[in-house]
Amino acid sequence: MKVVEPTVAVEAVPDKAVIAVSGFNLLVAPEYLLLKLFERYRETGHPKGLFLEVNPIPTAPGRVLDKILEELYRDEDQDFLAGMLVTYPGWSPYIQKLIEENRIEGYTWSIGTASWFFREVSRGLPGVLTKVGLGTFLDPREDGGYLNELARKRKRCRIEIIEIGGEEYLFYRAPKPNVALIRGTTADEIGNITTEKEGAFTEILNLAQAAKAEPEKGIVIAQVERIARYPSLNPQNVRVPGPLVDYVVVSPQEYHRQSANITYDPRISGEVIPPLSAGGTMELNTKKVIARRILLEMIQLVKRLKRPVLVNLGIGIPDRVAGVAIEEGISEWVFTTVESGPFGGIALGGPDFGASIGPFAIISQPDQFANYEGGVIDAASLGFMQVDARGNVNPSLLPGRLPGPGGFPVISYGSPRMFFAGHFTAGKKELKVANGRLEIVRDGNIKKFVKEAYKVVYNAPLGLERGQEVVYITERAVFRLTRRGLVLEEHAPGIDVERDVIAKMEFEPIVSPKLREMDGRLFREEPMGLKDEV
């Protein structure tokens, strides 16, 4: 029987191990295993010199890994952690500090690229070949995925340019993991793992396969909530077959939450299917105005294609679009997806992002990112922090800030239509929506439309070459990307275009000769009536 006490399992982890850890924030995050691994280190000094490969990161603010990293940061002599490949370090300020201060190696890729990496090394390949990242900060001619000088020096993970048939590709390489820490809901006595109470199952099978692949067959440790007799599990529900699992550890509920703020909700795991009701209307504010305007683009696409559309909604304002679609009664025309695997439902935000209330399907994370990179979806909406004069987008990177790219590079590369969305300015501001108009009481003092983005995460000229349609949506203005630059097409009712838009940009956009007011329905309390349009 593979079910053991946690101390037995973590004792099998060697010094200098390369450990792949599941976890989309707290979704399928093996917090109990991480806790016990660190407790062994504190007691014995082993294992040490570990390199973690996490995708995006198995924690949330104040949770287990975040607390471990805080303790490591305060210990000047720590030798538990040597480095990390992390696709979104934003939920842990202490990993950012450790990387910024050059105390551990720091590398970053996109979530989708990392997901496929585990599949590729399982096949005996050295890495992932893709065009994602060309012309962005991931390109080795720019930052190459290195987050600090220690990483540049050691090059444990690296990105190379390869030419095939006269075209450039990026080749992402990293060490093959020899340990995998994964999580499911139920394990039987031979180690079969199911995920019936989880909000997603991400790439737990691929992590196990990567650890078990030649040339160095490693170990796989699974955290579960409960044990079942063998053979009582439905084979179609098994996500990781028992022969791939070495140890199973039963976790207390405290370390086995569905997401950061939710211990367990059967609507997230699909065990209970809620009615398609928003439970009331969302407050009318500028975030709702932007979400409505995104939805208008998607409805126009439905009309053009004469069929329902499949879309991705990123974290932040875009994740409100699903709620607006439910308010309007048009969810059957706009099918939403979340990076971790869910289809449909209402995506949760903040550190709960990755989970959805009432999804109608949940697939693996690598398969979801195949939908994005391959352009299987019809459109995507992602947030922005900076848009520059060429239309390039920086969603999150600033000096002294390392939140990482998340799924942004893959989604923005592959989606045939991109609706970048966010407030027009940043900083303290007071914006009101009343009487069908936008009122700017106090504007933000930070310009988001800049001459040159600090880091390019979406390359607009390359997007135009691929034939992408690109729109930038804010509460007061809507721009479209053209080969001549950004064209201002719409403005909010109640504002002065010169004073409230052009003067608040570091570059001058092209003003469309057909410049018009944004749809007045965006700024009114009542539903927009989109169901009748469809």
QUISULHU-V284529 format. One record per run of one state. SS is the DSSP state (h for helix, s for strand, l for the rest). FROM is the first residue (numbers start at 1). LEN is the number of residues. If there is no record, write none. Layout:
<<SS & FROM & LEN> <SS & FROM & LEN>>
This chain:
<<l & 1 & 2> <s & 3 & 1> <l & 4 & 2> <h & 6 & 5> <l & 11 & 7> <s & 18 & 4> <l & 22 & 2> <s & 24 & 1> <l & 25 & 2> <s & 27 & 1> <l & 28 & 3> <h & 31 & 14> <l & 45 & 5> <s & 50 & 5> <l & 55 & 2> <s & 57 & 1> <l & 58 & 6> <h & 64 & 11> <l & 75 & 6> <s & 81 & 6> <l & 87 & 2> <h & 89 & 3> <l & 92 & 1> <h & 93 & 8> <l & 101 & 4> <s & 105 & 3> <l & 108 & 3> <h & 111 & 12> <l & 123 & 4> <s & 127 & 4> <l & 131 & 15> <s & 146 & 1> <l & 147 & 2> <h & 149 & 6> <l & 155 & 3> <s & 158 & 7> <l & 165 & 2> <s & 167 & 7> <l & 174 & 5> <s & 179 & 5> <l & 184 & 2> <s & 186 & 3> <l & 189 & 4> <s & 193 & 2> <l & 195 & 9> <h & 204 & 9> <l & 213 & 6> <s & 219 & 6> <l & 225 & 1> <s & 226 & 3> <l & 229 & 6> <h & 235 & 3> <s & 238 & 3> <l & 241 & 1> <h & 242 & 3> <l & 245 & 2> <s & 247 & 4> <l & 251 & 2> <h & 253 & 3> <l & 256 & 3> <s & 259 & 1> <l & 260 & 2> <s & 262 & 1> <l & 263 & 23> <h & 286 & 20> <l & 306 & 3> <s & 309 & 5> <l & 314 & 3> <h & 317 & 12> <l & 329 & 5> <s & 334 & 4> <l & 338 & 4> <s & 342 & 2> <l & 344 & 2> <s & 346 & 2> <l & 348 & 2> <h & 350 & 3> <l & 353 & 3> <s & 356 & 2> <l & 358 & 3> <s & 361 & 2> <l & 363 & 2> <h & 365 & 9> <l & 374 & 5> <s & 379 & 5> <l & 384 & 2> <s & 386 & 3> <l & 389 & 4> <s & 393 & 2> <l & 395 & 3> <s & 398 & 1> <l & 399 & 2> <s & 401 & 1> <l & 402 & 6> <h & 408 & 7> <l & 415 & 2> <s & 417 & 5> <l & 422 & 3> <s & 425 & 2> <l & 427 & 3> <s & 430 & 5> <l & 435 & 2> <s & 437 & 6> <l & 443 & 3> <s & 446 & 2> <l & 448 & 1> <s & 449 & 2> <l & 451 & 7> <s & 458 & 1> <l & 459 & 1> <h & 460 & 6> <l & 466 & 3> <s & 469 & 5> <l & 474 & 3> <s & 477 & 6> <l & 483 & 2> <s & 485 & 7> <l & 492 & 5> <h & 497 & 4> <l & 501 & 1> <h & 502 & 3> <l & 505 & 5> <s & 510 & 8> <l & 518 & 2> <h & 520 & 4> <l & 524 & 6> <h & 530 & 4> <l & 534 & 1>>
